[in-house]
Amino acid sequence: MTFASLNEQLDIIKRGAAELLPEEELAKKIERSIATGKPMRIKLGCDPSRPDLHIGHAVVLNKLAEFQQLGHEVVFIIGDFTAMIGDPTGKSKTRPPLTLEETRINGQTYFEQAGKILDVASATVVYNSEWLDKLSFADVIRMTANYTVSQMLERDDFHKRFNTEQPISLHEFLYPLAQAMDSVHLKNDIEIGGTDQKFNFLVARELQRAYGIEPQIILTMPILEGTDGVEKMSKSLGNYIAITDSPREMFGKTMSIPDTLIARYAQHGAFATAAEAEAISNGLTDGSLHPRNAKVDVAKRIVARYHGIAAADAAFAEFERMFVKKDVPDEIEELTIDIASPAPVVDVIALTHLAPSKSEARRLIQGGGVSIDGERVTDIHATIDLTTQRLLKVGKRKFLKVKV
């Protein structure tokens, strides 16, 4: 097979990346690949703790697709076994484990959704339970002998929890080692993931070396902040844009992001070039670009990527019709409430005092006086997803933006 030149490949691989370690070793791997005609093996692992992939995951999936276009072999690992442990990365407390059945169900959904970005037909898709579930206790002892407790405590989240006397379960130490065993089993040349996975990737390099395997290259990609603009995009935090969201949801969620994230969403969510993202940032800074117009452009790009240009145009038109052309005040109170989502609409109306009681809320719904994001609610048993901000209208003049 004929590959692009060393410099061409390095330029594509480094584009948009956060960190590449060590670059000189990658150059040698690429040169060997060119000389032998054998593709490199690139690994991406995904922990199926929930069934939806979001556009934060797409940052690394898109880079994996670029490796495919360069002619290299990609391995998409669905971490059904490691999800039973629970990735402790960034967690301030022990994360509850999942059953193998739960991870398998979520994993199948991951496989289907990844096909929106990857060429799954040419990718190798595997479940790490295929080899991790077969390790004997003696195998685990030999594996753990290659890493010390003090090395584990160098990891930020473990270090902080140890210093603040927060519990650290022993099984959490096994997560980075189990993930590293994926690399030992696959003998991959490169592992890719978010910047928060760097520690795990370094453990994998050490374990590969201990098992007599050439260490992998580490390629980390930026982590996209969630729609709240505070935490990283996360399924568990509910601040994410799922790649399976409807065009309307995708567009509306993007329009809700803080202005400070517009350029980052353009580059890492809509995959604009670095130059385009810089132009957006400069325009917002000097006032030549209105934040709303910039958000519309980014939202349309994101929707178009997953649903097509026609769907993006339709989502924009619906957004305009709902929030601009309707009789909606420019200033609407925003409220965060303490209620489980999805929540009964009746309960939300009563809790936010848009109606004096639940019975009155039901009467208003039955009379057609309640709408959510411009859509009339007709079912008194209807529920509302409040993980993203929603616009409630009760009667003719009561408006409220609400979320949990």
C-alpha positions as MATLAB code, in Angstrom:
seq = 'MTFASLNEQLDIIKRGAAELLPEEELAKKIERSIATGKPMRIKLGCDPSRPDLHIGHAVVLNKLAEFQQLGHEVVFIIGDFTAMIGDPTGKSKTRPPLTLEETRINGQTYFEQAGKILDVASATVVYNSEWLDKLSFADVIRMTANYTVSQMLERDDFHKRFNTEQPISLHEFLYPLAQAMDSVHLKNDIEIGGTDQKFNFLVARELQRAYGIEPQIILTMPILEGTDGVEKMSKSLGNYIAITDSPREMFGKTMSIPDTLIARYAQHGAFATAAEAEAISNGLTDGSLHPRNAKVDVAKRIVARYHGIAAADAAFAEFERMFVKKDVPDEIEELTIDIASPAPVVDVIALTHLAPSKSEARRLIQGGGVSIDGERVTDIHATIDLTTQRLLKVGKRKFLKVKV';
ca = [
       0.000    0.000    0.000;
       1.183    3.537   -0.772;
       0.985    6.055    2.067;
       1.329    9.829    2.150;
       4.754   11.204    3.004;
       6.020   11.500    6.567;
       5.475   15.263    6.737;
       2.019   15.068    5.177;
       0.945   12.453    7.706;
       2.432   14.333   10.648;
       0.642   17.522    9.608;
      -2.736   15.752    9.522;
      -2.155   13.813   12.735;
      -1.051   16.908   14.682;
      -3.853   19.131   13.325;
      -6.178   20.079   16.174;
      -4.400   17.771   18.637;
      -3.617   18.811   22.195;
      -0.490   16.715   22.742;
       1.596   14.160   20.854;
       4.068   12.049   22.835;
       6.756   11.296   21.802;
       6.746   12.787   18.299;
      10.112   11.351   17.313;
       8.867    7.806   18.004;
       5.782    8.452   15.885;
       7.987    9.604   13.006;
       9.861    6.295   13.166;
       6.610    4.326   13.168;
       5.342    6.267   10.143;
       8.622    5.782    8.266;
       8.490    2.037    8.959;
       4.868    1.935    7.796;
       5.775    3.680    4.548;
       8.761    1.399    3.967;
       6.889   -1.855    4.634;
       3.492   -0.866    3.264;
       1.946   -2.008    6.533;
      -0.558    0.370    8.180;
      -0.201    1.509   11.766;
      -2.788    0.341   14.285;
      -4.652    3.141   16.057;
      -6.679    2.460   19.187;
      -9.616    4.391   20.593;
     -11.428    3.093   23.642;
     -14.889    4.178   24.727;
     -16.446    3.450   28.106;
     -20.140    2.708   27.483;
     -21.458    4.030   30.788;
     -24.399    5.555   28.931;
     -25.801    4.799   25.492;
     -25.317    8.158   23.766;
     -22.233    9.484   22.058;
     -21.969   13.276   22.074;
     -20.090   15.816   19.983;
     -17.320   15.815   22.580;
     -16.656   12.191   21.667;
     -16.735   13.242   18.017;
     -13.531   15.251   18.518;
     -11.526   12.053   18.872;
     -13.718    9.986   16.540;
     -13.111   12.503   13.782;
      -9.349   12.194   14.258;
      -9.722    8.423   14.093;
     -11.555    8.854   10.790;
      -8.592   10.901    9.529;
      -6.303    7.978   10.322;
      -8.607    5.810    8.225;
      -8.293    8.255    5.347;
      -4.506    8.027    5.664;
      -4.816    4.271    5.161;
      -4.133    3.124    8.712;
      -6.001    0.490   10.701;
      -8.268    1.750   13.430;
      -9.547   -0.267   16.354;
     -12.611    1.014   18.136;
     -12.787   -0.634   21.567;
     -16.095   -0.779   23.358;
     -14.986   -1.077   26.970;
     -17.748   -3.320   28.211;
     -15.480   -4.982   30.773;
     -13.741   -1.817   32.022;
     -17.123   -0.095   32.347;
     -17.940   -2.638   35.043;
     -15.085   -1.063   37.021;
     -15.999    2.522   36.194;
     -13.415    5.020   34.950;
     -12.363    7.112   37.988;
     -10.920    9.886   35.791;
     -11.932   13.254   37.190;
     -14.229   11.703   39.778;
     -14.238   12.875   43.376;
     -15.827    9.655   44.606;
     -16.071    6.014   43.663;
     -18.185    5.540   40.563;
     -20.866    2.808   40.689;
     -20.036   -0.128   38.392;
     -22.314   -1.423   35.645;
     -23.243   -4.999   34.858;
     -21.812   -6.697   31.773;
     -25.321   -6.853   30.307;
     -25.785   -3.089   30.736;
     -22.444   -2.327   29.105;
     -23.215   -4.669   26.192;
     -26.528   -2.932   25.503;
     -24.897    0.491   25.628;
     -21.951   -0.785   23.617;
     -24.142   -1.859   20.721;
     -25.618    1.639   20.634;
     -22.099    3.100   20.629;
     -21.193    0.950   17.638;
     -24.212    2.157   15.675;
     -23.640    5.812   16.521;
     -19.921    5.735   15.752;
     -20.920    4.881   12.188;
     -22.057    8.473   11.774;
     -18.388    9.503   11.926;
     -16.247    6.420   11.309;
     -16.229    3.976    8.448;
     -17.168    1.122   10.758;
     -17.107   -1.344    7.864;
     -13.334   -0.968    7.586;
     -12.691   -0.466   11.305;
     -12.052   -3.247   13.772;
     -14.678   -3.027   16.503;
     -14.040   -5.141   19.586;
     -15.256   -5.570   23.166;
     -12.476   -5.724   25.739;
     -14.323   -8.372   27.730;
     -13.081  -10.746   25.010;
      -9.650  -10.831   26.673;
     -10.013   -9.160   30.085;
     -12.726  -11.574   31.213;
     -10.330  -14.464   30.574;
      -7.531  -13.225   32.845;
      -6.864  -15.524   35.791;
      -6.130  -14.221   39.279;
      -2.482  -15.114   38.656;
      -2.585  -12.976   35.494;
      -3.954  -10.049   37.471;
      -1.215  -10.421   40.097;
       1.456  -10.401   37.386;
      -0.178   -7.351   35.802;
      -0.366   -5.334   39.044;
       3.253   -6.167   39.863;
       4.273   -3.757   37.104;
       2.881   -0.641   38.799;
       3.235    0.772   42.312;
       0.730    2.452   44.627;
       2.886    5.594   44.679;
       2.740    5.722   40.871;
      -1.041    5.439   41.003;
      -1.249    8.264   43.527;
       0.537   10.550   41.070;
      -2.754   10.682   39.199;
      -4.549   13.941   40.047;
      -7.932   12.564   41.070;
      -6.414    9.812   43.231;
      -3.948   12.277   44.765;
      -6.687   14.750   45.683;
      -8.945   12.092   47.123;
      -6.080   10.604   49.158;
      -5.135   14.017   50.591;
      -8.744   14.830   51.490;
      -9.281   11.346   52.973;
     -11.944   10.454   50.408;
     -12.361    6.713   49.792;
     -10.456    5.108   46.926;
     -11.528    1.545   46.214;
      -8.798   -0.868   45.200;
     -10.733   -1.827   42.084;
     -10.298    1.758   40.815;
      -6.543    1.192   40.658;
      -7.321   -1.658   38.298;
      -9.030    0.587   35.728;
      -5.900    2.156   34.161;
      -4.177   -1.238   34.311;
      -7.097   -2.977   32.620;
      -7.217   -0.290   29.952;
      -3.474   -0.721   29.506;
      -3.993   -4.454   28.978;
      -6.126   -3.516   25.967;
      -2.983   -2.013   24.460;
      -0.935   -5.065   25.427;
      -3.464   -7.337   23.737;
      -3.850   -5.229   20.596;
      -0.175   -4.222   20.255;
      -1.407   -0.895   18.878;
       0.994    1.777   17.659;
      -1.019    4.796   18.795;
      -3.717    5.428   21.378;
      -5.980    8.441   21.041;
      -8.354   10.073   23.497;
      -9.127   13.204   25.487;
      -6.493   15.028   27.514;
      -7.971   13.547   30.691;
      -6.806   10.103   29.550;
      -3.098   10.943   29.466;
      -2.326    9.099   32.715;
      -4.052    5.946   31.498;
      -2.157    6.119   28.203;
       1.169    6.485   30.026;
       0.334    3.403   32.108;
      -0.325    1.537   28.858;
       3.113    2.507   27.530;
       4.719    1.116   30.679;
       2.716   -2.106   30.589;
       3.420   -2.680   26.898;
       7.120   -2.250   27.620;
       6.883   -4.683   30.573;
       5.272   -7.281   28.297;
       7.945   -6.851   25.621;
       5.820   -4.797   23.213;
       6.916   -1.603   21.481;
       5.281    1.267   23.463;
       2.381    3.130   21.933;
       2.355    6.779   20.922;
       0.049    9.018   22.937;
      -2.217   11.404   21.009;
      -4.603   13.498   23.088;
      -7.357   15.713   21.749;
      -8.957   18.774   23.374;
     -11.914   18.199   25.667;
     -14.994   20.126   24.609;
     -16.781   21.971   27.390;
     -20.464   21.269   27.857;
     -23.301   23.609   26.975;
     -23.148   25.058   30.497;
     -19.682   26.416   29.745;
     -18.369   25.168   33.087;
     -17.837   21.411   33.124;
     -16.514   19.201   30.349;
     -19.209   17.796   28.096;
     -20.543   14.757   29.888;
     -23.453   12.396   29.589;
     -23.687   12.104   33.366;
     -23.815   15.900   33.804;
     -26.489   16.327   31.140;
     -24.656   19.225   29.446;
     -24.065   17.429   26.173;
     -25.217   17.494   22.563;
     -25.793   13.896   21.487;
     -24.886   13.026   17.913;
     -28.330   11.393   17.726;
     -30.156   14.519   18.905;
     -32.773   15.797   16.505;
     -31.782   18.775   14.318;
     -34.021   20.967   16.450;
     -32.402   19.826   19.718;
     -28.906   20.095   18.277;
     -29.502   23.611   16.994;
     -31.195   24.826   20.164;
     -28.538   23.393   22.485;
     -25.763   24.996   20.438;
     -27.538   28.355   20.570;
     -27.576   28.078   24.377;
     -23.787   27.940   24.807;
     -21.968   30.905   26.394;
     -20.421   33.372   23.951;
     -16.965   32.466   25.267;
     -17.299   28.972   23.759;
     -18.349   29.944   20.238;
     -14.882   29.688   18.672;
     -14.115   26.394   20.456;
     -17.408   24.863   19.326;
     -16.639   26.034   15.803;
     -13.255   24.291   15.765;
     -13.893   21.186   17.874;
     -17.645   20.720   17.498;
     -18.176   21.817   13.888;
     -14.594   21.046   12.753;
     -13.860   24.468   11.317;
     -10.184   25.068   10.600;
      -7.984   26.703   13.221;
      -7.852   29.802   10.996;
     -11.645   29.962   10.791;
     -11.955   29.573   14.564;
      -9.385   32.314   15.086;
     -11.298   34.612   12.729;
     -14.474   34.020   14.742;
     -12.641   34.722   18.000;
     -11.130   37.929   16.602;
     -14.476   39.069   15.216;
     -16.186   38.548   18.550;
     -13.407   40.412   20.339;
     -13.357   43.465   18.077;
     -17.131   43.586   17.702;
     -17.219   43.000   13.953;
     -19.094   39.695   14.491;
     -22.310   39.481   16.494;
     -22.337   36.509   18.924;
     -25.796   35.415   17.807;
     -24.795   35.321   14.141;
     -21.661   33.358   15.024;
     -23.704   30.856   17.051;
     -26.166   30.413   14.189;
     -23.290   29.600   11.843;
     -21.793   27.080   14.283;
     -25.178   25.514   15.042;
     -25.941   25.085   11.336;
     -22.523   23.485   10.759;
     -23.017   21.006   13.597;
     -26.521   20.027   12.486;
     -25.404   19.729    8.856;
     -22.603   17.366    9.836;
     -24.989   14.820   11.346;
     -28.266   15.494    9.524;
     -27.403   17.297    6.294;
     -27.635   20.892    5.044;
     -31.397   20.778    4.450;
     -32.012   19.727    8.050;
     -29.706   22.484    9.295;
     -31.632   25.110    7.308;
     -34.931   23.735    8.597;
     -33.689   23.765   12.206;
     -32.607   27.386   11.802;
     -35.984   28.351   10.325;
     -37.790   26.635   13.190;
     -35.573   28.349   15.734;
     -36.278   31.730   14.133;
     -39.998   31.032   14.095;
     -40.008   29.905   17.699;
     -37.777   32.450   19.364;
     -37.617   35.463   17.058;
     -40.844   35.897   15.148;
     -43.191   34.881   17.949;
     -44.294   37.313   20.610;
     -41.567   36.412   23.085;
     -40.043   39.066   25.399;
     -36.407   39.990   24.932;
     -35.748   39.531   28.636;
     -37.003   36.297   30.193;
     -36.276   35.160   33.744;
     -34.020   32.118   33.999;
     -34.486   29.652   36.819;
     -32.705   26.489   37.926;
     -34.937   24.135   39.881;
     -34.315   21.085   42.037;
     -36.324   18.292   40.446;
     -35.508   14.982   38.758;
     -35.475   15.142   34.967;
     -37.553   14.301   33.012;
     -40.211   15.833   35.227;
     -44.015   16.055   34.934;
     -44.932   19.357   33.296;
     -47.650   19.858   35.893;
     -45.082   19.625   38.712;
     -42.697   22.049   36.987;
     -45.439   24.651   36.462;
     -46.473   24.450   40.110;
     -42.896   24.425   41.423;
     -41.969   27.530   39.426;
     -45.186   29.328   40.498;
     -46.325   29.794   36.906;
     -49.600   28.450   38.294;
     -50.765   28.509   41.933;
     -51.395   24.762   42.109;
     -51.101   21.484   40.210;
     -54.842   21.432   39.611;
     -54.626   24.860   37.997;
     -51.653   23.682   35.937;
     -53.747   20.769   34.659;
     -56.602   23.122   33.791;
     -54.231   25.384   31.850;
     -52.838   22.428   29.886;
     -56.324   21.194   29.058;
     -57.221   24.680   27.883;
     -54.213   24.879   25.555;
     -52.505   27.556   27.611;
     -49.138   25.835   28.125;
     -46.279   25.516   25.617;
     -42.689   24.306   25.785;
     -40.192   25.782   23.329;
     -43.107   27.022   21.241;
     -44.933   23.681   21.131;
     -48.296   23.387   22.840;
     -48.646   20.770   25.586;
     -51.935   18.861   25.377;
     -51.326   15.918   27.728;
     -51.666   16.586   31.454;
     -49.329   13.629   32.057;
     -46.596   14.983   29.769;
     -43.011   15.164   31.024;
     -40.223   17.588   30.166;
     -36.481   17.021   29.816;
     -34.789   19.800   31.779;
     -31.164   18.751   31.304;
     -30.978   21.679   28.881;
     -32.727   24.997   29.293;
     -36.358   25.017   28.105;
     -38.716   27.928   27.469;
     -42.059   27.629   29.269;
     -45.039   29.779   28.364;
     -48.114   29.675   30.583;
     -51.101   31.746   29.580;
     -50.464   34.722   27.304;
     -47.819   36.596   29.230;
     -45.936   34.274   31.585;
     -42.541   33.158   30.266;
     -39.737   31.344   32.064;
     -36.487   29.689   31.009;
     -35.980   26.707   33.264;
     -33.547   23.832   33.729;
     -32.318   21.528   36.477;
];
